[in-house]
Amino acid sequence: MSRQTLPWHARLSSQQGAGAWCAKPSDLHPYIQLDLYWPHKIRSIAIQGMHTKDAWVTQFTLSYTDPNNVWINYTAAGIIKVV
């Protein structure tokens, strides 16, 4: 994994050459996990690719934890939402 693809580079509109988070191409179940430290209402999610053709997400799911740290998939009408 390149130094410019590590998790702390997961930011929108990074400066040219600053990097971006990317999973390893061999990772069959890539994910990135954020700790917001306290409850937040997430109103939108934005993603962007890098300047290479294989460096962007085409779909993803969202999960969050309840107060007991149990992971819950975000759903719509009872079906896991794939964006």
C-alpha positions as CSV (number, residue, x, y, z in Angstrom):
1,M,0.0,0.0,0.0
2,S,1.4,3.4,-1.0
3,R,2.0,6.0,1.7
4,Q,-0.5,8.2,-0.2
5,T,-3.3,5.7,0.0
6,L,-3.4,5.2,3.8
7,P,-6.7,5.9,5.7
8,W,-5.8,9.4,6.9
9,H,-5.8,10.5,3.3
10,A,-9.6,9.8,3.1
11,R,-10.6,13.5,2.6
12,L,-12.5,15.3,-0.1
13,S,-10.7,17.7,-2.4
14,S,-7.2,16.8,-1.3
15,Q,-4.5,18.9,-2.8
16,Q,-3.0,17.5,-6.0
17,G,-0.6,14.7,-5.0
18,A,-1.7,14.7,-1.4
19,G,-3.2,11.2,-1.8
20,A,-6.5,9.4,-1.1
21,W,-7.5,6.3,0.8
22,C,-7.6,3.2,-1.4
23,A,-8.0,-0.4,-0.5
24,K,-5.5,-2.9,-1.7
25,P,-6.5,-4.3,-5.1
26,S,-6.4,-7.8,-3.6
27,D,-8.8,-6.9,-0.7
28,L,-12.1,-8.7,-1.4
29,H,-14.0,-6.9,1.4
30,P,-12.5,-3.4,1.6
31,Y,-13.9,-0.9,4.1
32,I,-13.0,2.3,5.9
33,Q,-14.1,2.9,9.5
34,L,-14.6,6.4,11.0
35,D,-14.9,7.1,14.7
36,L,-16.9,10.4,15.1
37,Y,-16.4,10.2,18.9
38,W,-20.0,11.1,19.8
39,P,-23.4,10.6,18.1
40,H,-23.9,12.6,14.9
41,K,-26.7,12.9,12.4
42,I,-25.2,12.2,9.0
43,R,-27.1,14.1,6.4
44,S,-25.0,13.3,3.3
45,I,-22.0,11.4,2.2
46,A,-19.8,12.5,-0.7
47,I,-17.1,10.4,-2.4
48,Q,-14.6,11.2,-5.1
49,G,-12.1,9.2,-7.1
50,M,-8.5,9.9,-7.9
51,H,-7.0,10.7,-11.3
52,T,-6.5,7.0,-12.2
53,K,-9.3,5.0,-13.8
54,D,-9.3,2.3,-11.1
55,A,-9.2,4.5,-8.1
56,W,-12.9,5.2,-7.3
57,V,-15.8,3.5,-5.6
58,T,-18.7,2.5,-7.8
59,Q,-21.0,1.3,-4.9
60,F,-20.9,1.0,-1.1
61,T,-23.0,0.2,1.9
62,L,-23.1,2.1,5.2
63,S,-23.1,0.6,8.7
64,Y,-23.1,2.2,12.1
65,T,-23.0,1.0,15.7
66,D,-25.7,1.2,18.4
67,P,-24.8,2.1,22.0
68,N,-23.8,-1.5,22.6
69,N,-21.3,-1.4,19.7
70,V,-23.4,-3.7,17.6
71,W,-22.9,-3.0,13.9
72,I,-26.2,-2.3,12.0
73,N,-26.5,-2.0,8.2
74,Y,-28.3,1.1,6.9
75,T,-31.5,0.0,5.3
76,A,-34.3,1.4,3.2
77,A,-37.6,-0.5,3.4
78,G,-35.9,-3.3,5.3
79,I,-33.3,-3.9,2.5
80,I,-29.6,-3.0,2.9
81,K,-29.1,0.2,1.0
82,V,-26.4,-0.1,-1.7
83,V,-25.4,3.3,-3.0
